[in-house]
């Protein structure tokens, strides 16, 4: 067995074990009053502090957030905690698990529509490359990121904040 192939398989085993253990970790109460599972830094308010403050200010004038690449639902939860409707677009299975968990634990499952796809200029089935917080449709270079899964790529017509 080639070393690269062995390390890829070992990496996959590690990620699967990590993900199974992570799923049982309790959610954390955020400084904004909602609970969040899947990322301690996000839940504690340490993640993208300036961006979060700006987002919370900008979302006040919107009725709907369309969050492309919703990840575990960090910005979705902010919008939902402020009474906004949300469309969350997220193709990664691990992130979808936490996105759904976060919506259910906060009672927002009827306020958010989840689209488990990636979006782009065409409709196709494509490979996704990446890890924890970064997932790409293009490989960055030889030996960089590994294929983590395949996904459905859906044509996206419009993404924007919808103003009142």
Residue pairs with C-beta under 8 A, 6 or more apart in sequence:
4 143
8 146
11 146
19 94
22 38
23 97
25 37
26 37
27 35
27 36
27 37
27 43
27 101
27 102
27 105
28 35
28 36
28 37
28 40
28 43
28 44
29 35
29 43
30 36
30 42
30 43
30 44
30 45
30 77
31 44
31 45
32 45
32 56
32 77
32 78
32 81
33 81
34 77
34 80
34 81
34 102
34 106
35 43
35 102
35 105
35 106
36 42
36 43
36 72
36 73
36 74
36 77
36 102
37 43
37 72
37 98
37 101
37 102
37 105
38 72
38 95
38 97
38 98
38 101
38 102
39 47
39 72
39 74
39 98
41 47
42 72
42 74
45 52
47 74
52 75
52 78
55 75
55 78
56 78
56 82
58 161
59 65
59 78
59 79
59 82
59 84
59 161
60 82
61 163
61 164
62 79
62 84
62 161
62 162
62 163
62 164
63 84
63 85
63 162
63 163
63 164
64 84
64 85
64 86
64 87
64 161
64 162
65 75
65 76
65 79
65 84
65 85
65 86
65 87
65 161
66 86
66 87
66 89
66 159
66 160
66 161
66 162
67 73
67 75
67 76
67 79
67 86
67 87
67 88
67 89
68 89
68 119
68 156
68 159
69 89
69 90
69 135
70 76
70 88
70 89
70 90
70 95
70 99
70 114
71 90
71 92
71 95
71 99
71 133
72 95
72 98
72 99
72 102
73 88
73 90
73 98
73 99
73 102
73 103
73 112
76 86
76 88
76 99
76 102
76 103
76 112
77 102
77 106
77 108
79 86
80 86
80 103
80 106
80 108
80 111
80 112
81 106
85 111
85 112
86 108
86 111
86 112
86 113
87 112
87 113
87 115
88 99
88 112
88 113
88 114
88 115
89 115
89 117
89 118
89 119
90 96
90 99
90 114
90 115
90 116
91 116
91 117
91 118
91 128
91 135
91 151
91 152
92 128
92 130
92 135
92 148
92 149
92 151
93 149
96 114
96 116
99 114
100 109
100 114
103 109
103 111
103 112
103 114
115 154
117 151
117 152
117 153
117 154
118 126
118 128
118 137
118 151
118 152
118 153
118 154
119 153
119 154
119 155
119 156
119 159
120 137
120 153
120 154
120 155
120 156
121 155
121 156
122 153
122 155
123 152
123 153
123 154
123 155
124 152
124 153
125 150
125 151
125 152
125 153
126 137
126 150
126 151
126 153
127 137
127 147
127 149
127 150
128 135
128 136
128 137
128 147
128 148
128 149
128 150
128 151
129 135
129 136
129 137
129 138
129 139
129 140
129 144
129 145
129 146
129 147
129 148
130 136
130 145
130 148
131 145
131 148
134 145
135 148
136 145
137 153
139 145
